[in-house]
Amino acid sequence: MALVLIVDDSPTDQHVLSQALQRHGFDTLVASEGNEAISLAEREHPDVILMDIVMPGMNGFQATRQLTRNPATASIPVVIVTSKHQETDRIWGLRQGAVSYITKPVGDDELVAAVRANIRQ
């Protein structure tokens, strides 16, 4: 069973993403902000991380950069899942080390496809 770390400060988005993934057979962990995500990723080694951008404290760009540059977590793919639709945001997210960038609202099919396409082998 693949483990997905969902990083989002919205309890509603956490629930929606978790439920969609669990219905498709994934295990999920949830973090509400960047520092918590980094700690969980180092401890739990998820197969993929879904990262929101706009969060209090450390934002998703900063957390993605730290995760992808840390030898302990660099092999974990980060997929940004955000409401930020600007092309410049997508480019910046990918430059921080994310492997994919999808925008909210995201349907179950798109979410599951993004997770399956990017799961660490």
N, C-alpha and C positions, 0 to 999 in steps of 0.2 A: 504494500500500500504506500503510495507516494505521499510525502508530507509537504504541505504548502503553508508557508508563513504569510499571513495577511497583515499588512501594516497600514492602518487607517485610523484616524482619530474619530471617525463617525461610527457610533455603535450600530446605527442602521445599516451602513455599508458593510461593516464587519459581519453582521448577521446575514445579510443578503448574499455576500460572497461566500461565506462559510457554508451556508445551506446549499447553495448551488453546487459547490465543489463536493460536499459530503454526499449529495444525491448521486454524484457520478463516481463515488468510490474513493475519494481523496480524504486523507486525514488533514486537519487544519489546526494551526496555532494562530493566535491573534496578538498583535502588539498595537498600542495606541500612538506611539511616537518613535522617532528614529533611534534614540539611545536604547530603548527597550528592544527594538528590532535587532540591533547589533548584538546585544547580550543574548537574546534568544537564538539568533543564528549561530553564534559561536558555541552555544551549549547544545542545541538540538540538531544542527546541520540539516535543515530542511532541503528538499529536492528542488524547490523553486520558491522565490519570494515575490509576492505581489505588493508593490510599493505605491502608496499615495504620495502626492507631492506636498500639498498644503496641509501642514500639521504644526502644532505648537512646538516650540523648542527647535530641535533639529528637523529641518524639512526633508522631504524625500530625495531631493537632489543630493544633499549633503550625506544622508545615510547611504544612498546608493554608492556614492564615491568612496566612502569609508569601507563599505562591504566589499566592493570590487578591488580595492587596493590592499586589503588585509589578507595575508596568506592563508589564514584560518577559514576565511569565507569567500575567497576570490573565485572558487569553482562553483559557487551557488548562483544560478542564473537569477537576475532581477528583471521582472516585468513591471513596468510602471503602469498603474491603473489610476487614471486621474480625470478630473473634470476640465483640466487645462487643455484647450483645443488648439492653441497656437502652434504653428509649425516650428517657431523658434524654441518653444518648450520641448517639443518632441526631439529636435536636434540636440538640445542641451542635455536632455535626459539620456540619450544614447551616448553622448560624449562622456557622461559620468560613469558609463559602464553598463547601463541597462541593455538587455538583449532584445527587448521589444517594448512598445509603447502603445497602449490602448486607452481609449477615452470612455468616460462614463456618460450616460448610463451604458452598461455593457450587458448584453444578453448572455444567457447561460451557454449557448452554443459557442459564441465568440470567446467567452472566458475559458471554458473547458479546452477549446482548441488551442488557445494561447498557452495554457498550462502544459498540455500534452506536448506541444511543439518545443517547449523550452525546458522540460524536466531534465535535470542533471542525470547523465548516464553513468 
